[in-house]
Amino acid sequence: MIGDSMSDVNAARAAKFSIICMSYGYNHGEDIRDYDPDAVIDTMTEIKDLIDW
């Protein structure tokens, strides 16, 4: 799953999905890294380096 908020991290964990978060977005000004996503990226082009095709 790809997201940008703690709600996205929580939803992914509940569904037993991996979660990649954007370093920017709608997270109430909090650093998304504090919510321990599987990865954090700054641009969408970085996804290709994380996904095993």
CHARMM internal coordinates of N, CA and C (Angstrom, degrees):
IC EDIT
DIST 1 N 1 CA 1.4399
DIST 1 CA 1 C 1.5243
ANGL 1 N 1 CA 1 C 107.84
DIST 1 C 2 N 1.3154
ANGL 1 CA 1 C 2 N 116.42
DIHE 1 N 1 CA 1 C 2 N 150.21
DIST 2 N 2 CA 1.4558
ANGL 1 C 2 N 2 CA 121.91
DIHE 1 CA 1 C 2 N 2 CA 175.91
DIST 2 CA 2 C 1.5236
ANGL 2 N 2 CA 2 C 107.31
DIHE 1 C 2 N 2 CA 2 C -118.77
DIST 2 C 3 N 1.3260
ANGL 2 CA 2 C 3 N 116.25
DIHE 2 N 2 CA 2 C 3 N 132.89
DIST 3 N 3 CA 1.4507
ANGL 2 C 3 N 3 CA 120.05
DIHE 2 CA 2 C 3 N 3 CA -179.07
DIST 3 CA 3 C 1.5106
ANGL 3 N 3 CA 3 C 112.42
DIHE 2 C 3 N 3 CA 3 C -150.97
DIST 3 C 4 N 1.3327
ANGL 3 CA 3 C 4 N 114.31
DIHE 3 N 3 CA 3 C 4 N -173.58
DIST 4 N 4 CA 1.4666
ANGL 3 C 4 N 4 CA 119.09
DIHE 3 CA 3 C 4 N 4 CA -179.11
DIST 4 CA 4 C 1.5220
ANGL 4 N 4 CA 4 C 112.60
DIHE 3 C 4 N 4 CA 4 C -145.77
DIST 4 C 5 N 1.3437
ANGL 4 CA 4 C 5 N 117.09
DIHE 4 N 4 CA 4 C 5 N 14.05
DIST 5 N 5 CA 1.4641
ANGL 4 C 5 N 5 CA 118.31
DIHE 4 CA 4 C 5 N 5 CA -176.42
DIST 5 CA 5 C 1.5249
ANGL 5 N 5 CA 5 C 111.23
DIHE 4 C 5 N 5 CA 5 C -144.88
DIST 5 C 6 N 1.3274
ANGL 5 CA 5 C 6 N 115.14
DIHE 5 N 5 CA 5 C 6 N 165.92
DIST 6 N 6 CA 1.4607
ANGL 5 C 6 N 6 CA 119.31
DIHE 5 CA 5 C 6 N 6 CA 177.58
DIST 6 CA 6 C 1.5220
ANGL 6 N 6 CA 6 C 110.12
DIHE 5 C 6 N 6 CA 6 C -63.59
DIST 6 C 7 N 1.3126
ANGL 6 CA 6 C 7 N 118.24
DIHE 6 N 6 CA 6 C 7 N -30.65
DIST 7 N 7 CA 1.4706
ANGL 6 C 7 N 7 CA 121.14
DIHE 6 CA 6 C 7 N 7 CA 176.98
DIST 7 CA 7 C 1.5207
ANGL 7 N 7 CA 7 C 110.44
DIHE 6 C 7 N 7 CA 7 C -63.40
DIST 7 C 8 N 1.3265
ANGL 7 CA 7 C 8 N 117.27
DIHE 7 N 7 CA 7 C 8 N -38.77
DIST 8 N 8 CA 1.4610
ANGL 7 C 8 N 8 CA 120.75
DIHE 7 CA 7 C 8 N 8 CA 177.36
DIST 8 CA 8 C 1.5229
ANGL 8 N 8 CA 8 C 111.23
DIHE 7 C 8 N 8 CA 8 C -65.82
DIST 8 C 9 N 1.3249
ANGL 8 CA 8 C 9 N 116.96
DIHE 8 N 8 CA 8 C 9 N -41.81
DIST 9 N 9 CA 1.4674
ANGL 8 C 9 N 9 CA 120.41
DIHE 8 CA 8 C 9 N 9 CA 177.82
DIST 9 CA 9 C 1.5318
ANGL 9 N 9 CA 9 C 109.55
DIHE 8 C 9 N 9 CA 9 C -62.48
DIST 9 C 10 N 1.3034
ANGL 9 CA 9 C 10 N 117.27
DIHE 9 N 9 CA 9 C 10 N -45.34
DIST 10 N 10 CA 1.4714
ANGL 9 C 10 N 10 CA 120.90
DIHE 9 CA 9 C 10 N 10 CA -179.51
DIST 10 CA 10 C 1.5290
ANGL 10 N 10 CA 10 C 111.31
DIHE 9 C 10 N 10 CA 10 C -63.50
DIST 10 C 11 N 1.3233
ANGL 10 CA 10 C 11 N 117.60
DIHE 10 N 10 CA 10 C 11 N -41.05
DIST 11 N 11 CA 1.4682
ANGL 10 C 11 N 11 CA 120.99
DIHE 10 CA 10 C 11 N 11 CA 179.26
DIST 11 CA 11 C 1.5191
ANGL 11 N 11 CA 11 C 111.04
DIHE 10 C 11 N 11 CA 11 C -65.52
DIST 11 C 12 N 1.3278
ANGL 11 CA 11 C 12 N 116.89
DIHE 11 N 11 CA 11 C 12 N -42.50
DIST 12 N 12 CA 1.4569
ANGL 11 C 12 N 12 CA 120.53
DIHE 11 CA 11 C 12 N 12 CA 178.87
DIST 12 CA 12 C 1.5234
ANGL 12 N 12 CA 12 C 111.06
DIHE 11 C 12 N 12 CA 12 C -63.15
DIST 12 C 13 N 1.2997
ANGL 12 CA 12 C 13 N 116.84
DIHE 12 N 12 CA 12 C 13 N -44.04
DIST 13 N 13 CA 1.4683
ANGL 12 C 13 N 13 CA 120.37
DIHE 12 CA 12 C 13 N 13 CA 179.28
DIST 13 CA 13 C 1.5369
ANGL 13 N 13 CA 13 C 110.93
DIHE 12 C 13 N 13 CA 13 C -62.76
DIST 13 C 14 N 1.3301
ANGL 13 CA 13 C 14 N 116.71
DIHE 13 N 13 CA 13 C 14 N -42.07
DIST 14 N 14 CA 1.4690
ANGL 13 C 14 N 14 CA 120.40
DIHE 13 CA 13 C 14 N 14 CA 179.75
DIST 14 CA 14 C 1.5322
ANGL 14 N 14 CA 14 C 111.55
DIHE 13 C 14 N 14 CA 14 C -63.36
DIST 14 C 15 N 1.3336
ANGL 14 CA 14 C 15 N 116.05
DIHE 14 N 14 CA 14 C 15 N -32.98
DIST 15 N 15 CA 1.4604
ANGL 14 C 15 N 15 CA 121.00
DIHE 14 CA 14 C 15 N 15 CA 179.69
DIST 15 CA 15 C 1.5302
ANGL 15 N 15 CA 15 C 112.65
DIHE 14 C 15 N 15 CA 15 C -89.12
DIST 15 C 16 N 1.3386
ANGL 15 CA 15 C 16 N 115.81
DIHE 15 N 15 CA 15 C 16 N -0.67
DIST 16 N 16 CA 1.4610
ANGL 15 C 16 N 16 CA 122.21
DIHE 15 CA 15 C 16 N 16 CA -178.35
DIST 16 CA 16 C 1.5344
ANGL 16 N 16 CA 16 C 111.98
DIHE 15 C 16 N 16 CA 16 C 63.40
DIST 16 C 17 N 1.3425
ANGL 16 CA 16 C 17 N 115.72
DIHE 16 N 16 CA 16 C 17 N 36.04
DIST 17 N 17 CA 1.4598
ANGL 16 C 17 N 17 CA 122.73
DIHE 16 CA 16 C 17 N 17 CA 175.99
DIST 17 CA 17 C 1.5223
ANGL 17 N 17 CA 17 C 109.11
DIHE 16 C 17 N 17 CA 17 C -98.82
DIST 17 C 18 N 1.3071
ANGL 17 CA 17 C 18 N 116.20
DIHE 17 N 17 CA 17 C 18 N 157.26
DIST 18 N 18 CA 1.4632
ANGL 17 C 18 N 18 CA 120.89
DIHE 17 CA 17 C 18 N 18 CA 166.52
DIST 18 CA 18 C 1.5194
ANGL 18 N 18 CA 18 C 106.86
DIHE 17 C 18 N 18 CA 18 C -76.69
DIST 18 C 19 N 1.3318
ANGL 18 CA 18 C 19 N 116.52
DIHE 18 N 18 CA 18 C 19 N 154.32
DIST 19 N 19 CA 1.4644
ANGL 18 C 19 N 19 CA 120.21
DIHE 18 CA 18 C 19 N 19 CA -178.88
DIST 19 CA 19 C 1.5222
ANGL 19 N 19 CA 19 C 110.65
DIHE 18 C 19 N 19 CA 19 C -133.47
DIST 19 C 20 N 1.3194
ANGL 19 CA 19 C 20 N 115.37
DIHE 19 N 19 CA 19 C 20 N 123.88
DIST 20 N 20 CA 1.4627
ANGL 19 C 20 N 20 CA 123.49
DIHE 19 CA 19 C 20 N 20 CA 172.11
DIST 20 CA 20 C 1.5161
ANGL 20 N 20 CA 20 C 105.96
DIHE 19 C 20 N 20 CA 20 C -106.71
DIST 20 C 21 N 1.3147
ANGL 20 CA 20 C 21 N 117.42
DIHE 20 N 20 CA 20 C 21 N 127.97
DIST 21 N 21 CA 1.4626
ANGL 20 C 21 N 21 CA 120.34
DIHE 20 CA 20 C 21 N 21 CA -179.35
DIST 21 CA 21 C 1.5161
ANGL 21 N 21 CA 21 C 111.44
DIHE 20 C 21 N 21 CA 21 C -113.73
DIST 21 C 22 N 1.3097
ANGL 21 CA 21 C 22 N 114.23
DIHE 21 N 21 CA 21 C 22 N 147.17
DIST 22 N 22 CA 1.4563
ANGL 21 C 22 N 22 CA 121.67
DIHE 21 CA 21 C 22 N 22 CA 172.34
DIST 22 CA 22 C 1.5214
ANGL 22 N 22 CA 22 C 107.36
DIHE 21 C 22 N 22 CA 22 C -77.91
DIST 22 C 23 N 1.3194
ANGL 22 CA 22 C 23 N 116.70
DIHE 22 N 22 CA 22 C 23 N 145.11
DIST 23 N 23 CA 1.4652
ANGL 22 C 23 N 23 CA 120.07
DIHE 22 CA 22 C 23 N 23 CA -179.40
DIST 23 CA 23 C 1.5248
ANGL 23 N 23 CA 23 C 112.09
DIHE 22 C 23 N 23 CA 23 C -73.99
DIST 23 C 24 N 1.3127
ANGL 23 CA 23 C 24 N 116.67
DIHE 23 N 23 CA 23 C 24 N -12.03
DIST 24 N 24 CA 1.4640
ANGL 23 C 24 N 24 CA 122.45
DIHE 23 CA 23 C 24 N 24 CA 179.05
DIST 24 CA 24 C 1.5273
ANGL 24 N 24 CA 24 C 108.21
DIHE 23 C 24 N 24 CA 24 C -124.03
DIST 24 C 25 N 1.2924
ANGL 24 CA 24 C 25 N 117.17
DIHE 24 N 24 CA 24 C 25 N 164.08
DIST 25 N 25 CA 1.4520
ANGL 24 C 25 N 25 CA 120.01
DIHE 24 CA 24 C 25 N 25 CA 176.16
DIST 25 CA 25 C 1.5124
ANGL 25 N 25 CA 25 C 111.68
DIHE 24 C 25 N 25 CA 25 C 135.50
DIST 25 C 26 N 1.3082
ANGL 25 CA 25 C 26 N 114.75
DIHE 25 N 25 CA 25 C 26 N -158.24
DIST 26 N 26 CA 1.4497
ANGL 25 C 26 N 26 CA 122.78
DIHE 25 CA 25 C 26 N 26 CA -172.08
DIST 26 CA 26 C 1.5263
ANGL 26 N 26 CA 26 C 110.81
DIHE 25 C 26 N 26 CA 26 C -91.60
DIST 26 C 27 N 1.3136
ANGL 26 CA 26 C 27 N 116.36
DIHE 26 N 26 CA 26 C 27 N 84.90
DIST 27 N 27 CA 1.4652
ANGL 26 C 27 N 27 CA 119.82
DIHE 26 CA 26 C 27 N 27 CA 178.61
DIST 27 CA 27 C 1.5222
ANGL 27 N 27 CA 27 C 111.00
DIHE 26 C 27 N 27 CA 27 C -135.00
DIST 27 C 28 N 1.2957
ANGL 27 CA 27 C 28 N 116.75
DIHE 27 N 27 CA 27 C 28 N 35.04
DIST 28 N 28 CA 1.4640
ANGL 27 C 28 N 28 CA 123.08
DIHE 27 CA 27 C 28 N 28 CA 174.17
DIST 28 CA 28 C 1.5259
ANGL 28 N 28 CA 28 C 113.22
DIHE 27 C 28 N 28 CA 28 C 53.09
DIST 28 C 29 N 1.3351
ANGL 28 CA 28 C 29 N 116.62
DIHE 28 N 28 CA 28 C 29 N 32.08
DIST 29 N 29 CA 1.4598
ANGL 28 C 29 N 29 CA 120.84
DIHE 28 CA 28 C 29 N 29 CA 177.82
DIST 29 CA 29 C 1.5172
ANGL 29 N 29 CA 29 C 115.46
DIHE 28 C 29 N 29 CA 29 C 77.41
DIST 29 C 30 N 1.3185
ANGL 29 CA 29 C 30 N 118.03
DIHE 29 N 29 CA 29 C 30 N 3.70
DIST 30 N 30 CA 1.4587
ANGL 29 C 30 N 30 CA 121.89
DIHE 29 CA 29 C 30 N 30 CA -179.91
DIST 30 CA 30 C 1.5301
ANGL 30 N 30 CA 30 C 110.13
DIHE 29 C 30 N 30 CA 30 C -92.33
DIST 30 C 31 N 1.3178
ANGL 30 CA 30 C 31 N 117.09
DIHE 30 N 30 CA 30 C 31 N 149.74
DIST 31 N 31 CA 1.4558
ANGL 30 C 31 N 31 CA 121.71
DIHE 30 CA 30 C 31 N 31 CA 177.26
DIST 31 CA 31 C 1.5246
ANGL 31 N 31 CA 31 C 109.08
DIHE 30 C 31 N 31 CA 31 C -72.82
DIST 31 C 32 N 1.3213
ANGL 31 CA 31 C 32 N 117.10
DIHE 31 N 31 CA 31 C 32 N 121.34
DIST 32 N 32 CA 1.4639
ANGL 31 C 32 N 32 CA 121.35
DIHE 31 CA 31 C 32 N 32 CA -177.33
DIST 32 CA 32 C 1.5248
ANGL 32 N 32 CA 32 C 111.91
DIHE 31 C 32 N 32 CA 32 C -61.70
DIST 32 C 33 N 1.3245
ANGL 32 CA 32 C 33 N 117.11
DIHE 32 N 32 CA 32 C 33 N -23.69
DIST 33 N 33 CA 1.4670
ANGL 32 C 33 N 33 CA 120.32
DIHE 32 CA 32 C 33 N 33 CA 179.27
DIST 33 CA 33 C 1.5283
ANGL 33 N 33 CA 33 C 112.28
DIHE 32 C 33 N 33 CA 33 C -62.44
DIST 33 C 34 N 1.3254
ANGL 33 CA 33 C 34 N 116.67
DIHE 33 N 33 CA 33 C 34 N -24.17
DIST 34 N 34 CA 1.4648
ANGL 33 C 34 N 34 CA 120.93
DIHE 33 CA 33 C 34 N 34 CA 178.66
DIST 34 CA 34 C 1.5221
ANGL 34 N 34 CA 34 C 112.47
DIHE 33 C 34 N 34 CA 34 C -65.55
DIST 34 C 35 N 1.3281
ANGL 34 CA 34 C 35 N 117.50
DIHE 34 N 34 CA 34 C 35 N -16.26
DIST 35 N 35 CA 1.4612
ANGL 34 C 35 N 35 CA 121.99
DIHE 34 CA 34 C 35 N 35 CA -178.33
DIST 35 CA 35 C 1.5152
ANGL 35 N 35 CA 35 C 112.97
DIHE 34 C 35 N 35 CA 35 C -100.63
DIST 35 C 36 N 1.3423
ANGL 35 CA 35 C 36 N 116.34
DIHE 35 N 35 CA 35 C 36 N 7.60
DIST 36 N 36 CA 1.4645
ANGL 35 C 36 N 36 CA 123.72
DIHE 35 CA 35 C 36 N 36 CA 171.50
DIST 36 CA 36 C 1.5328
ANGL 36 N 36 CA 36 C 114.53
DIHE 35 C 36 N 36 CA 36 C 57.38
DIST 36 C 37 N 1.3378
ANGL 36 CA 36 C 37 N 117.79
DIHE 36 N 36 CA 36 C 37 N 51.98
DIST 37 N 37 CA 1.4657
ANGL 36 C 37 N 37 CA 118.43
DIHE 36 CA 36 C 37 N 37 CA 172.22
DIST 37 CA 37 C 1.5392
ANGL 37 N 37 CA 37 C 109.61
DIHE 36 C 37 N 37 CA 37 C -68.74
DIST 37 C 38 N 1.3026
ANGL 37 CA 37 C 38 N 116.64
DIHE 37 N 37 CA 37 C 38 N 167.15
DIST 38 N 38 CA 1.4655
ANGL 37 C 38 N 38 CA 120.10
DIHE 37 CA 37 C 38 N 38 CA 179.76
DIST 38 CA 38 C 1.5262
ANGL 38 N 38 CA 38 C 111.84
DIHE 37 C 38 N 38 CA 38 C -68.72
DIST 38 C 39 N 1.3193
ANGL 38 CA 38 C 39 N 117.06
DIHE 38 N 38 CA 38 C 39 N -30.78
DIST 39 N 39 CA 1.4632
ANGL 38 C 39 N 39 CA 121.82
DIHE 38 CA 38 C 39 N 39 CA 177.51
DIST 39 CA 39 C 1.5211
ANGL 39 N 39 CA 39 C 108.74
DIHE 38 C 39 N 39 CA 39 C -156.20
DIST 39 C 40 N 1.3228
ANGL 39 CA 39 C 40 N 115.11
DIHE 39 N 39 CA 39 C 40 N 155.71
DIST 40 N 40 CA 1.4665
ANGL 39 C 40 N 40 CA 122.14
DIHE 39 CA 39 C 40 N 40 CA 174.72
DIST 40 CA 40 C 1.5199
ANGL 40 N 40 CA 40 C 107.02
DIHE 39 C 40 N 40 CA 40 C -128.78
DIST 40 C 41 N 1.3255
ANGL 40 CA 40 C 41 N 116.00
DIHE 40 N 40 CA 40 C 41 N 130.64
DIST 41 N 41 CA 1.4535
ANGL 40 C 41 N 41 CA 120.97
DIHE 40 CA 40 C 41 N 41 CA 179.73
DIST 41 CA 41 C 1.5251
ANGL 41 N 41 CA 41 C 109.95
DIHE 40 C 41 N 41 CA 41 C -124.87
DIST 41 C 42 N 1.3341
ANGL 41 CA 41 C 42 N 114.96
DIHE 41 N 41 CA 41 C 42 N 156.56
DIST 42 N 42 CA 1.4631
ANGL 41 C 42 N 42 CA 120.98
DIHE 41 CA 41 C 42 N 42 CA 179.17
DIST 42 CA 42 C 1.5188
ANGL 42 N 42 CA 42 C 112.70
DIHE 41 C 42 N 42 CA 42 C -97.52
DIST 42 C 43 N 1.3425
ANGL 42 CA 42 C 43 N 116.83
DIHE 42 N 42 CA 42 C 43 N -25.78
DIST 43 N 43 CA 1.4582
ANGL 42 C 43 N 43 CA 121.30
DIHE 42 CA 42 C 43 N 43 CA 179.82
DIST 43 CA 43 C 1.5231
ANGL 43 N 43 CA 43 C 109.48
DIHE 42 C 43 N 43 CA 43 C -138.36
DIST 43 C 44 N 1.3188
ANGL 43 CA 43 C 44 N 116.18
DIHE 43 N 43 CA 43 C 44 N 153.86
DIST 44 N 44 CA 1.4625
ANGL 43 C 44 N 44 CA 120.88
DIHE 43 CA 43 C 44 N 44 CA -179.54
DIST 44 CA 44 C 1.5325
ANGL 44 N 44 CA 44 C 111.77
DIHE 43 C 44 N 44 CA 44 C -63.96
DIST 44 C 45 N 1.3158
ANGL 44 CA 44 C 45 N 117.55
DIHE 44 N 44 CA 44 C 45 N -25.89
DIST 45 N 45 CA 1.4679
ANGL 44 C 45 N 45 CA 119.29
DIHE 44 CA 44 C 45 N 45 CA -179.73
DIST 45 CA 45 C 1.5249
ANGL 45 N 45 CA 45 C 112.27
DIHE 44 C 45 N 45 CA 45 C -65.50
DIST 45 C 46 N 1.3211
ANGL 45 CA 45 C 46 N 118.01
DIHE 45 N 45 CA 45 C 46 N -19.06
DIST 46 N 46 CA 1.4631
ANGL 45 C 46 N 46 CA 121.33
DIHE 45 CA 45 C 46 N 46 CA 178.84
DIST 46 CA 46 C 1.5291
ANGL 46 N 46 CA 46 C 112.80
DIHE 45 C 46 N 46 CA 46 C -73.01
DIST 46 C 47 N 1.3093
ANGL 46 CA 46 C 47 N 117.86
DIHE 46 N 46 CA 46 C 47 N -15.45
DIST 47 N 47 CA 1.4689
ANGL 46 C 47 N 47 CA 121.03
DIHE 46 CA 46 C 47 N 47 CA -178.15
DIST 47 CA 47 C 1.5233
ANGL 47 N 47 CA 47 C 111.02
DIHE 46 C 47 N 47 CA 47 C -60.66
DIST 47 C 48 N 1.3106
ANGL 47 CA 47 C 48 N 116.58
DIHE 47 N 47 CA 47 C 48 N -38.66
DIST 48 N 48 CA 1.4712
ANGL 47 C 48 N 48 CA 119.64
DIHE 47 CA 47 C 48 N 48 CA -177.39
DIST 48 CA 48 C 1.5227
ANGL 48 N 48 CA 48 C 112.70
DIHE 47 C 48 N 48 CA 48 C -58.50
DIST 48 C 49 N 1.3175
ANGL 48 CA 48 C 49 N 117.20
DIHE 48 N 48 CA 48 C 49 N -26.34
DIST 49 N 49 CA 1.4578
ANGL 48 C 49 N 49 CA 121.15
DIHE 48 CA 48 C 49 N 49 CA 178.58
DIST 49 CA 49 C 1.5306
ANGL 49 N 49 CA 49 C 113.11
DIHE 48 C 49 N 49 CA 49 C -79.58
DIST 49 C 50 N 1.3304
ANGL 49 CA 49 C 50 N 116.62
DIHE 49 N 49 CA 49 C 50 N -14.23
DIST 50 N 50 CA 1.4612
ANGL 49 C 50 N 50 CA 121.55
DIHE 49 CA 49 C 50 N 50 CA -175.49
DIST 50 CA 50 C 1.5275
ANGL 50 N 50 CA 50 C 114.09
DIHE 49 C 50 N 50 CA 50 C -104.90
DIST 50 C 51 N 1.3164
ANGL 50 CA 50 C 51 N 116.83
DIHE 50 N 50 CA 50 C 51 N -22.60
DIST 51 N 51 CA 1.4551
ANGL 50 C 51 N 51 CA 120.99
DIHE 50 CA 50 C 51 N 51 CA -174.62
DIST 51 CA 51 C 1.5283
ANGL 51 N 51 CA 51 C 109.54
DIHE 50 C 51 N 51 CA 51 C -97.82
DIST 51 C 52 N 1.3154
ANGL 51 CA 51 C 52 N 115.76
DIHE 51 N 51 CA 51 C 52 N 130.30
DIST 52 N 52 CA 1.4583
ANGL 51 C 52 N 52 CA 121.80
DIHE 51 CA 51 C 52 N 52 CA 177.78
DIST 52 CA 52 C 1.5306
ANGL 52 N 52 CA 52 C 108.12
DIHE 51 C 52 N 52 CA 52 C -86.65
DIST 52 C 53 N 1.3114
ANGL 52 CA 52 C 53 N 115.67
DIHE 52 N 52 CA 52 C 53 N 108.41
DIST 53 N 53 CA 1.4733
ANGL 52 C 53 N 53 CA 120.08
DIHE 52 CA 52 C 53 N 53 CA -178.27
DIST 53 CA 53 C 1.4823
ANGL 53 N 53 CA 53 C 107.50
DIHE 52 C 53 N 53 CA 53 C -79.53
END
COOR INIT
IC SEED 1 N 1 CA 1 C
IC BUILD
